[in-house]
């Protein structure tokens, strides 16, 4: 009896996983924060008064969906979704940008980006098909920050001229 109970407990434990605990990210060091801000930020030579609503048009033209915008706060939240046929995955990049005055003809911009992906896996045997959805969150590459900040700078600079 004790032996049978032990096997049942052992089998039950094999199938159990500890629940995933969602916690906040660890606080970055001063150096990590300085590095992140350098990648995410830029000062653009255009008056902050000219940012809204032009930034919305720029994002729309680049294929982004604007989720929210507040000209008083200088905050814009946006996302872009696409399907990558090569990787067979749906890819989403989300972001927020803050625009604040850096002087009479200058605007400081800071962008935060995050990315995630989702794919479908099809498998199974002769009599059944199993369709699974898999996905994950991925850190956005530095090049994406540069590309977006370059786009903002180029298009906003054209507004002033």
C-alpha positions as CSV (number, residue, x, y, z in Angstrom):
1,X,0.0,0.0,0.0
2,X,2.8,2.4,0.9
3,X,4.6,1.5,-2.3
4,X,1.5,2.2,-4.4
5,X,0.9,5.5,-2.7
6,X,4.5,6.5,-3.3
7,X,4.2,5.8,-7.0
8,X,1.0,7.8,-7.3
9,X,2.6,10.7,-5.5
10,X,5.8,10.5,-7.7
11,X,3.7,10.4,-10.9
12,X,1.7,13.4,-9.7
13,X,4.9,15.3,-9.0
14,X,6.4,14.6,-12.4
15,X,3.4,16.3,-14.1
16,X,3.4,19.3,-11.9
17,X,5.3,22.5,-12.6
18,X,5.7,25.4,-10.2
19,X,3.4,28.2,-11.2
20,X,5.1,31.0,-13.2
21,X,5.6,34.0,-11.0
22,X,5.3,37.4,-12.7
23,X,7.6,39.9,-11.1
24,X,9.0,43.3,-12.1
25,X,12.4,43.5,-13.8
26,X,15.4,44.1,-11.6
27,X,16.4,47.7,-11.2
28,X,19.1,48.6,-13.8
29,X,22.4,49.8,-12.7
30,X,23.4,53.4,-13.4
31,X,25.6,52.3,-16.4
32,X,22.8,50.1,-17.8
33,X,20.3,53.0,-17.6
34,X,22.8,55.4,-19.2
35,X,23.4,53.0,-22.1
36,X,19.6,52.4,-22.6
37,X,18.9,56.1,-22.6
38,X,21.6,56.7,-25.2
39,X,20.1,54.1,-27.5
40,X,16.5,55.2,-27.0
41,X,17.0,59.0,-27.1
42,X,17.8,61.8,-29.5
43,X,17.5,65.6,-29.7
44,X,15.9,66.8,-32.9
45,X,16.3,70.3,-34.3
46,X,12.6,71.1,-34.6
47,X,10.3,73.0,-32.3
48,X,8.3,70.8,-30.0
49,X,5.2,72.9,-31.0
50,X,5.4,71.3,-34.5
51,X,5.4,67.6,-33.3
52,X,1.7,67.0,-33.0
53,X,-0.2,66.0,-35.1
54,X,2.7,65.4,-37.7
55,X,4.2,62.5,-35.7
56,X,0.9,60.7,-36.1
57,X,1.1,61.0,-39.9
58,X,4.7,59.8,-39.8
59,X,3.8,56.7,-37.8
60,X,0.7,55.9,-40.0
61,X,2.8,56.3,-43.2
62,X,5.4,53.9,-41.7
63,X,2.8,51.2,-41.1
64,X,2.2,51.8,-37.4
65,X,-1.2,51.9,-35.6
66,X,-1.4,54.7,-33.1
67,X,-3.0,53.4,-29.9
68,X,-3.0,56.7,-28.0
69,X,-1.6,60.2,-28.2
70,X,-1.6,63.1,-25.7
71,X,-0.1,66.4,-27.0
72,X,-0.1,67.9,-23.5
73,X,2.2,65.2,-22.2
74,X,4.0,64.7,-25.5
75,X,3.3,61.0,-25.4
76,X,2.4,58.7,-28.3
77,X,1.9,54.9,-28.0
78,X,1.9,52.8,-31.2
79,X,2.3,49.3,-32.5
80,X,3.1,47.6,-35.8
81,X,2.0,44.0,-36.7
82,X,3.2,42.0,-39.7
83,X,3.3,38.4,-40.8
84,X,6.8,37.1,-41.7
85,X,6.2,34.4,-44.4
86,X,9.9,33.3,-44.1
87,X,9.7,32.6,-40.4
88,X,6.0,31.7,-40.5
89,X,5.4,34.0,-37.5
90,X,3.2,37.0,-36.6
91,X,5.5,39.7,-35.3
92,X,4.4,42.7,-33.2
93,X,6.5,45.7,-32.2
94,X,5.0,48.0,-29.7
95,X,6.3,51.3,-28.5
96,X,5.9,54.6,-26.8
97,X,7.6,57.9,-27.5
98,X,7.9,61.0,-25.3
99,X,8.6,64.4,-26.9
100,X,9.6,67.3,-24.8
101,X,11.1,70.7,-25.5
102,X,14.9,70.9,-25.5
103,X,14.9,74.6,-26.2
104,X,13.4,77.1,-28.7
105,X,14.0,75.0,-31.8
106,X,14.8,71.6,-30.3
107,X,12.8,68.6,-29.1
108,X,14.1,65.7,-27.0
109,X,12.7,62.3,-28.1
110,X,12.8,59.1,-26.1
111,X,11.4,55.9,-27.5
112,X,10.8,52.6,-25.7
113,X,10.1,49.5,-27.9
114,X,9.2,45.9,-27.1
115,X,8.6,43.0,-29.5
116,X,6.8,39.7,-29.4
117,X,6.1,36.9,-31.9
118,X,3.6,34.1,-32.3
119,X,3.7,31.1,-34.6
120,X,1.7,27.9,-35.2
121,X,3.1,24.4,-35.1
122,X,1.2,21.6,-36.8
123,X,1.9,18.0,-35.9
124,X,0.2,14.8,-34.9
125,X,-0.1,11.3,-36.1
126,X,-2.0,9.3,-38.7
127,X,-5.4,9.8,-37.2
128,X,-5.1,13.2,-35.5
129,X,-3.7,16.6,-36.1
130,X,-2.4,18.7,-33.3
131,X,-2.2,22.5,-33.8
132,X,-0.2,24.4,-31.2
133,X,0.4,28.1,-30.8
134,X,3.8,29.2,-29.6
135,X,5.3,32.6,-28.9
136,X,7.5,34.8,-26.9
137,X,8.7,38.2,-26.0
138,X,11.9,39.4,-27.6
139,X,14.2,42.4,-26.9
140,X,14.2,44.9,-29.8
141,X,17.6,45.3,-31.5
142,X,19.4,48.7,-31.3
143,X,19.1,49.1,-35.1
144,X,15.3,49.3,-34.7
145,X,15.7,52.3,-32.3
146,X,18.1,54.0,-34.7
147,X,15.8,53.4,-37.7
148,X,12.7,54.8,-35.9
149,X,14.6,57.8,-34.4
150,X,16.1,58.5,-37.9
151,X,12.6,58.4,-39.4
152,X,11.3,60.9,-36.8
153,X,14.2,63.2,-37.3
154,X,14.1,63.2,-41.1
155,X,10.3,63.6,-41.4
156,X,10.0,66.2,-38.5
157,X,12.9,68.2,-39.9
158,X,11.0,68.4,-43.2
159,X,8.0,70.0,-41.3
160,X,10.2,72.9,-40.1
161,X,11.6,73.7,-43.6
